[in-house]
């Protein structure tokens, strides 16, 4: 692959991971704590609404698009393993794909699906909410850290490639 295309793929992954990390950071640092302060019925209803609204082109484009670029970057980096930054690109891609994307699909989405099935005003919803908030936030923090670490590795790959000339 031509170096310029590799540069832009790495840059796109860096920016995508950073943007996703920022969104997830916001949820762990203040959105979920704010929702947890609400009465359970209101918190459940708000999170149910968020879980519907988040399925939009802008968020999914960045979230899924970054995963796609990471997959492509992994293949390209494996083929050009000896080039500067290849190992960092593979590690960053793995962090995003496993720690952010797969974590979302296997941890956060099932929690969201379970929350969607309850009526906010019920005792079952209040009981579920008390378990949902800490579990969801824990896994959200995992995916935040994975996306941030991936962005850092992609940044280092860009620096390493630039130094190699």
C-alpha positions in Angstrom: 0.0 0.0 0.0 1.3 3.5 -0.8 2.6 5.3 2.3 0.1 8.1 1.9 -2.9 5.8 2.0 -1.4 4.0 5.1 -0.9 7.4 6.7 -4.6 8.4 6.1 -5.9 5.0 7.3 -3.8 5.3 10.5 -4.9 8.9 11.0 -8.6 7.9 10.5 -8.2 5.2 13.1 -6.5 7.6 15.5 -9.3 10.1 15.1 -12.1 7.6 15.2 -10.7 5.9 18.4 -10.2 9.3 20.0 -13.7 10.4 19.2 -15.3 7.1 20.5 -13.1 7.3 23.6 -14.4 10.8 24.3 -18.0 9.8 23.9 -17.6 6.8 26.2 -15.6 8.9 28.7 -18.5 11.3 28.9 -20.8 8.5 29.8 -18.6 7.1 32.5 -17.6 10.4 34.0 -20.9 12.3 34.1 -23.8 11.0 32.1 -24.3 7.7 34.0 -23.7 9.4 37.4 -26.3 12.0 36.5 -28.8 9.3 35.4 -28.1 7.3 38.6 -29.1 10.4 40.7 -32.6 10.4 39.1 -35.5 8.3 40.5 -35.1 4.8 38.9 -38.2 5.2 36.6 -36.7 8.4 35.2 -33.2 7.0 34.9 -34.5 3.9 33.1 -36.7 6.0 30.7 -33.8 8.3 30.0 -31.4 5.5 29.2 -33.9 3.7 27.1 -34.3 6.9 25.1 -30.5 7.3 24.8 -30.2 3.7 23.6 -32.7 4.5 20.7 -31.2 7.8 19.8 -27.6 6.6 19.7 -28.4 4.3 16.7 -27.9 7.1 14.2 -25.6 7.6 11.2 -23.1 10.0 12.9 -22.4 7.8 15.9 -22.6 4.4 14.2 -20.6 5.8 11.2 -17.7 6.6 13.5 -18.1 3.6 15.8 -18.5 0.9 13.1 -16.4 2.8 10.5 -13.5 2.9 12.9 -13.8 -0.9 13.4 -13.8 -1.3 9.6 -10.7 0.9 9.2 -9.0 -1.1 12.0 -9.7 -4.3 10.2 -8.3 -3.0 7.0 -5.3 -1.5 8.9 -4.6 -4.9 10.5 -4.5 -6.7 7.1 -2.3 -4.0 5.6 0.0 -4.0 8.6 0.3 -7.8 8.7 1.3 -7.8 5.0 3.8 -5.0 5.6 5.0 -6.2 9.0 8.5 -4.9 8.6 7.4 -1.3 8.0 7.7 1.2 10.7 4.6 1.4 12.9 3.1 -1.9 11.7 3.2 -3.6 15.1 1.7 -0.5 16.8 -1.1 -0.4 14.2 -2.0 -4.1 14.8 -1.9 -3.6 18.6 -4.1 -0.5 18.3 -6.5 -2.2 16.0 -6.7 -5.2 18.3 -7.4 -3.0 21.3 -10.2 -1.2 19.5 -11.8 -4.3 17.9 -11.7 -6.4 21.1 -11.7 -3.9 23.9 -14.1 -1.4 22.4 -16.2 -2.9 19.6 -16.5 -6.5 20.9 -16.9 -5.4 24.5 -19.8 -3.2 23.3 -21.5 -6.1 21.4 -21.0 -8.7 24.2 -21.4 -6.5 27.4 -23.1 -3.2 26.9 -25.6 -4.1 24.2 -27.0 -7.1 26.1 -27.4 -4.9 29.1 -29.2 -2.3 27.0 -31.4 -5.0 25.4 -32.4 -6.2 28.9 -33.2 -2.7 30.0 -35.3 -2.1 26.9 -37.6 -5.0 27.9 -38.7 -3.4 31.2 -41.4 -0.8 31.8 -39.7 2.1 33.7 -42.4 2.5 36.3 -42.2 -1.1 37.6 -40.4 -2.5 40.7 -38.5 -4.8 38.3 -37.1 -1.8 36.5 -36.0 -0.2 39.7 -34.3 -3.4 40.8 -32.7 -3.9 37.4 -31.5 -0.2 37.3 -29.6 -0.7 40.6 -27.6 -3.5 38.9 -27.5 -2.0 35.4 -25.8 1.3 36.2 -22.6 -0.1 37.9 -22.3 -3.0 35.4 -22.9 -0.9 32.3 -20.5 1.8 33.6 -17.8 -0.7 34.4 -17.9 -2.1 30.9 -18.2 1.3 29.4 -15.0 2.3 31.2 -13.3 -0.7 29.8 -14.2 0.2 26.3 -13.2 3.9 26.9 -9.8 2.9 28.1 -9.3 0.5 25.1 -10.3 3.1 22.6 -8.0 5.7 24.2 -5.1 3.3 24.4 -5.8 2.4 20.7 -5.7 6.1 19.8 -2.4 6.4 21.6 -0.9 3.4 19.8 -2.0 4.8 16.4 -0.5 8.1 17.3 2.8 6.4 18.1 2.6 4.5 14.8 2.3 7.8 13.0 5.3 9.2 14.8 7.3 6.1 14.2 6.5 6.1 10.5 7.3 9.8 10.2 10.7 9.2 11.9 11.4 6.3 9.5 10.9 8.7 6.7 
